[in-house]
Amino acid sequence: MKTKVMNGLLQTALSNPAVVPIADVKFVSILCAIGLPKSQAQSLSSDIINQLVNRETNGGLVVVEKRIFASFGKITVSGKPMLEVMRRKFSDRAYIVCEQVLPYLKHLMPGKKVVDLGCGDGRVSDLVQMGLPGVIVTGYDTELYKAPGVAVDIYQYDGIQTGAFDRTYDGGIITNVLHHTLDKKMVLRELARIIKPGGRVVVLETVPSEPGQVARSVTFLVDYFYNRILHDSDVNVPGAFELAKDWPLLFEEVGFDLAPIRDNVTDLGIDQVLVPENHYRFVLERRG
Ligand SMILES: C[S@@+](CC[C@H](N)C(=O)[O-])C[C@H]1O[C@@H](n2cnc3c(N)ncnc32)[C@H](O)[C@@H]1O
């Protein structure tokens, strides 16, 4: 199923002559941000695009993804293994995400509980917990890949039911998760169920920079490249993007309103060099 979805989206994206050059520039910028010299980044990006275009004759998508990732093992960046440099740079990303959500949860007093739905390796959850004295953060994800040193509890769930009681949490975060799920409403309904009325939730989402297939396909390729080429992961990348203007309606439908604060919707722009896609922040309140 995952491979089928991605093959279809890759086909649409890679066969569009307006998309590939833009994605190529973005891949090169990511590889340069990792530390590769521009000429090496350009030739690596072309090689990756070429392998993805010819994935069927090269053994299929998953084989090609593994082969590309394995090839990074032979590359050094300023004398250090590229994989080690990548790992360090990716873990720094959690600080950016934490800074974007933390100011909106500062009202939570010691003893309050926060859920991080789709917490990934838990680095963001951990930083948020450290930034909110006495608050307990709990993570849930469909995949379990906790990073070393992360202290918060993380539970694996089926993407449908967390198993938490109704109205357990005083607040929540869901950062860069929803576009990874084909049934966003189902995930949001579960979040609404476990948040207390009046509880605040901060959502970070990737949104195409403008309407239309080109922006959507470029966003998909960057998301795909980050999650499945630069990480040896099996994260689903179904490209389930919404335009910024369409998110609030989805939130409303499942029981969240935009929080009554001035900056409840923020265009964060391209805020991360390692994932040069457009991000938005929505601050929500669980309807009572
Ligand atoms: C790009 S990662 C983001 C991780 C983390 N929130 C962060 O910002 O660093 C997306 C995560 O969403 C998770 N995910 C996908 N579908 C999900 C679902 N239905 N419920 C919860 N998490 C899900 C994936 O397993 C992955 O860990």
The ligand as a MOL file (V3000), in Angstrom:
LIG
                    3D

  0  0  0     0  0            999 V3000
M  V30 BEGIN CTAB
M  V30 COUNTS 27 29 0 0 0
M  V30 BEGIN ATOM
M  V30 1 C 7.9730 13.7450 10.1040 0
M  V30 2 S 7.6570 12.7290 11.4760 0 CHG=1
M  V30 3 C 7.4010 13.9630 12.7180 0
M  V30 4 C 7.8350 13.5050 14.0700 0
M  V30 5 C 7.7530 14.5510 15.1940 0
M  V30 6 N 6.3960 14.9750 15.4360 0
M  V30 7 C 8.6160 15.7550 14.9010 0
M  V30 8 O 8.1100 16.8380 14.6050 0
M  V30 9 O 9.8360 15.5940 14.9530 0 CHG=-1
M  V30 10 C 6.0200 12.1240 11.1930 0
M  V30 11 C 5.5850 11.0910 12.2010 0
M  V30 12 O 4.1870 10.8390 12.0580 0
M  V30 13 C 3.9750 9.4790 12.4150 0
M  V30 14 N 2.6330 9.0660 11.9940 0
M  V30 15 C 2.1960 8.7060 10.7760 0
M  V30 16 N 0.8740 8.3800 10.8280 0
M  V30 17 C 0.4960 8.5550 12.1150 0
M  V30 18 C -0.7490 8.3880 12.8270 0
M  V30 19 N -1.8480 7.9770 12.2100 0
M  V30 20 N -0.7650 8.6710 14.1360 0
M  V30 21 C 0.3400 9.1000 14.7710 0
M  V30 22 N 1.5440 9.2560 14.1530 0
M  V30 23 C 1.6120 8.9810 12.8480 0
M  V30 24 C 5.1240 8.7900 11.7230 0
M  V30 25 O 5.3450 7.5030 12.2260 0
M  V30 26 C 6.2800 9.7600 12.0370 0
M  V30 27 O 6.9310 9.4200 13.2300 0
M  V30 END ATOM
M  V30 BEGIN BOND
M  V30 1 1 1 2
M  V30 2 1 2 3
M  V30 3 1 2 10
M  V30 4 1 3 4
M  V30 5 1 4 5
M  V30 6 1 5 6
M  V30 7 1 5 7
M  V30 8 2 7 8
M  V30 9 1 7 9
M  V30 10 1 10 11
M  V30 11 1 11 12
M  V30 12 1 11 26
M  V30 13 1 12 13
M  V30 14 1 13 14
M  V30 15 1 13 24
M  V30 16 1 14 15
M  V30 17 1 14 23
M  V30 18 2 15 16
M  V30 19 1 16 17
M  V30 20 1 17 18
M  V30 21 2 17 23
M  V30 22 1 18 19
M  V30 23 2 18 20
M  V30 24 1 20 21
M  V30 25 2 21 22
M  V30 26 1 22 23
M  V30 27 1 24 25
M  V30 28 1 24 26
M  V30 29 1 26 27
M  V30 END BOND
M  V30 END CTAB
M  END
